[in-house]
Amino acid sequence: MSTSDKEPVRPPRVVLSPLPPIPDVAGEDADRASVDYSHYRTNLSRHRTGLSEHRTDLSEFRTDLSQHRTALSEHRTQLSGERTEMSMRRTGMSIQRTRMSADRTLMSVIRTALSMIGFGFTLFQVFQKLLEAGVIDRAGAPRNFGLALIVLGVFLLIGGIINHIRFAIELRRRRQAMKDAGLIHAESAYPTSITFLTAVALLIVGLVAAVSIILNLSLFG
């Protein structure tokens, strides 16, 4: 802690001595009266000197208090700046957490769509093999049901991708607006979502699976 950070110590209260009494020079000669008045002025001068020294101590104390308050004010300003910096960092990290939350939401859509597409295609393949083996005569209903599951999975995936894109655009716009307003630094990278690319790839797979069922093609072997 520096000297300016230490709280100043107030000088002790001065104990005022009584004023010297005015000499009684009645009946004294002029020389004696002059000497008595000279001693009286000397005592008054000492009394004024003591008061002046005390006023000087108080003035120095007030100066130290002023410097101490200035140091405290600068320290509070520094703390306020640090709190502002921390708030900006937390806001920036909050935006990143929001982005990752959007990725997790898209992952949930991918899992659901993948289950529907995978189950629908598997159902179609099983009954198609049974039909080819002559175990069953018709496989129209399982084919239609499997195709319906695949189509539903594709539509679910399309809706999830569109919502993800709209949310990402809005989040980027708000992040840029907050950066322009000086509320965040926006120094961290904003990478392309791997989850989004996976969703697009799965959408292509679902569309291919639907086309293979509709046109009765063996695109997956």
C-alpha positions in Angstrom: 0.0 0.0 0.0 1.4 3.4 -1.0 1.7 6.4 1.3 -1.3 8.0 -0.4 -3.4 4.9 0.4 -2.8 5.2 4.1 -5.5 7.1 6.0 -4.0 10.4 7.4 -3.7 10.7 11.1 -5.5 13.8 12.6 -3.2 16.0 14.6 -3.9 16.0 18.4 -6.2 18.7 19.6 -4.4 21.7 20.9 -4.9 22.6 24.6 -5.2 26.4 24.5 -3.4 28.1 27.3 -5.2 31.1 28.8 -4.4 34.5 27.5 -1.8 36.2 29.6 -3.3 38.9 31.8 -3.0 42.5 30.9 -0.4 44.0 33.2 -1.5 46.5 35.8 0.9 49.4 35.4 -0.9 51.9 37.6 1.6 53.6 39.9 4.6 52.3 38.0 7.1 54.5 36.2 7.3 54.6 32.4 10.3 52.3 32.1 8.8 49.6 34.3 5.4 49.9 32.5 7.2 49.5 29.1 9.0 46.4 30.3 5.7 44.8 31.6 3.9 45.6 28.3 6.9 44.2 26.4 6.6 40.9 28.3 2.8 40.9 27.7 3.3 41.3 23.9 5.9 38.5 23.9 3.5 36.1 25.7 0.7 37.1 23.2 3.1 36.5 20.3 3.9 33.0 21.7 0.2 32.3 22.0 -0.4 33.3 18.4 2.6 31.2 17.3 1.1 28.1 18.9 -2.3 28.8 17.2 -0.6 29.3 13.9 1.4 26.0 14.2 -1.8 24.2 15.0 -3.6 25.8 12.0 -0.6 24.7 9.9 -1.0 21.1 11.1 -4.7 21.2 10.4 -4.0 22.5 6.9 -1.5 19.7 6.2 -4.1 17.2 7.5 -6.7 18.6 5.2 -4.2 18.3 2.3 -3.4 14.7 3.2 -7.2 14.0 3.4 -7.7 15.5 0.0 -4.8 13.4 -1.5 -6.2 10.3 0.2 -9.7 10.9 -1.2 -8.2 11.4 -4.7 -6.3 8.1 -4.4 -9.5 6.4 -3.3 -11.4 7.9 -6.2 -8.8 6.7 -8.6 -8.9 3.3 -7.1 -12.7 3.2 -7.4 -12.4 4.3 -11.0 -9.9 1.5 -11.7 -12.2 -1.0 -10.0 -15.2 0.3 -12.0 -13.1 -0.1 -15.2 -12.2 -3.7 -14.3 -15.8 -4.5 -13.5 -16.9 -3.1 -16.8 -14.2 -5.2 -18.6 -15.4 -8.3 -16.8 -19.0 -7.5 -17.7 -18.0 -7.2 -21.3 -16.1 -10.5 -21.2 -19.1 -12.2 -19.6 -21.5 -10.8 -22.2 -19.2 -12.0 -25.0 -19.0 -15.5 -23.5 -22.7 -15.5 -23.0 -23.1 -15.0 -26.8 -20.8 -17.9 -27.4 -22.8 -20.1 -25.0 -26.0 -19.1 -26.8 -24.4 -20.1 -30.1 -23.4 -23.5 -28.7 -26.9 -23.9 -27.2 -28.3 -23.4 -30.8 -25.9 -26.1 -32.0 -27.2 -28.5 -29.3 -30.8 -27.8 -30.4 -29.9 -28.6 -33.9 -28.2 -31.8 -32.7 -31.5 -32.8 -31.1 -33.2 -32.3 -34.4 -30.5 -34.3 -36.2 -30.9 -37.2 -33.7 -34.7 -37.3 -34.2 -34.5 -37.0 -38.0 -31.8 -39.6 -38.2 -34.0 -42.0 -36.2 -37.0 -41.5 -38.4 -35.0 -41.7 -41.7 -33.0 -44.7 -40.5 -36.0 -46.6 -39.2 -38.0 -45.8 -42.4 -35.3 -46.9 -44.7 -34.6 -50.1 -42.6 -38.3 -51.0 -42.6 -38.4 -50.6 -46.4 -35.3 -52.7 -46.9 -36.5 -55.5 -44.7 -39.8 -55.9 -46.4 -38.2 -55.5 -49.8 -35.8 -58.4 -49.1 -38.7 -60.5 -47.8 -40.6 -59.7 -51.0 -37.7 -60.6 -53.2 -37.2 -63.9 -51.3 -40.9 -64.8 -51.8 -41.8 -64.8 -48.2 -44.5 -62.2 -48.7 -46.6 -61.3 -51.7 -46.9 -57.5 -51.2 -44.8 -54.9 -49.5 -46.8 -51.8 -50.4 -47.9 -50.8 -47.0 -44.4 -51.1 -45.3 -42.9 -49.3 -48.3 -45.3 -46.4 -47.9 -44.9 -46.3 -44.2 -41.1 -46.3 -44.5 -41.2 -43.6 -47.1 -43.5 -41.5 -44.9 -41.1 -41.7 -42.0 -38.2 -40.7 -44.3 -40.2 -37.7 -45.6 -41.2 -36.6 -42.1 -37.5 -36.9 -41.0 -36.4 -34.8 -44.0 -39.1 -32.1 -43.4 -38.1 -32.1 -39.7 -34.4 -31.6 -40.7 -35.3 -28.9 -43.2 -37.2 -27.0 -40.5 -34.4 -27.4 -38.0 -31.8 -26.1 -40.5 -33.9 -23.1 -41.4 -34.5 -22.2 -37.8 -30.8 -22.6 -37.1 -29.8 -20.3 -40.0 -32.3 -17.6 -39.0 -31.2 -17.7 -35.3 -27.5 -17.6 -36.3 -28.0 -14.6 -38.6 -29.9 -12.8 -35.8 -27.2 -13.7 -33.2 -24.4 -12.4 -35.5 -26.4 -9.2 -36.1 -26.9 -8.5 -32.4 -23.2 -9.4 -31.7 -22.1 -6.9 -34.3 -24.4 -4.2 -32.9 -23.1 -4.7 -29.4 -19.5 -4.5 -30.7 -20.3 -1.3 -32.5 -21.8 0.1 -29.3 -18.7 -0.8 -27.4 -20.5 -3.2 -25.1 -18.3 -6.2 -26.1 -14.9 -6.7 -27.7 -16.0 -9.5 -30.1 -12.4 -10.7 -30.3 -13.1 -14.4 -30.2 -13.6 -16.3 -33.5 -17.1 -17.1 -34.7 -16.5 -20.4 -36.5 -18.8 -22.2 -38.9 -21.0 -24.8 -37.1 -19.9 -28.4 -37.7 -23.4 -29.4 -36.5 -24.9 -27.4 -39.3 -22.7 -29.1 -41.9 -23.7 -32.5 -40.5 -27.3 -31.6 -40.7 -27.0 -30.6 -44.4 -25.2 -33.9 -45.1 -27.9 -35.9 -43.4 -30.5 -34.0 -45.3 -28.8 -35.0 -48.6 -28.7 -38.6 -47.4 -32.4 -38.5 -46.5 -33.4 -37.1 -49.8 -31.4 -39.8 -51.6 -33.1 -42.5 -49.5 -36.5 -41.1 -50.4 -35.7 -40.9 -54.1 -34.3 -44.5 -54.0 -37.6 -45.7 -52.5 -39.9 -43.7 -54.8 -38.0 -44.7 -58.0 -37.2 -48.2 -56.7 -33.5 -47.7 -57.2 -30.6 -49.4 -55.4 -28.6 -46.3 -54.6 -27.3 -47.8 -51.3 -26.5 -51.2 -52.7 
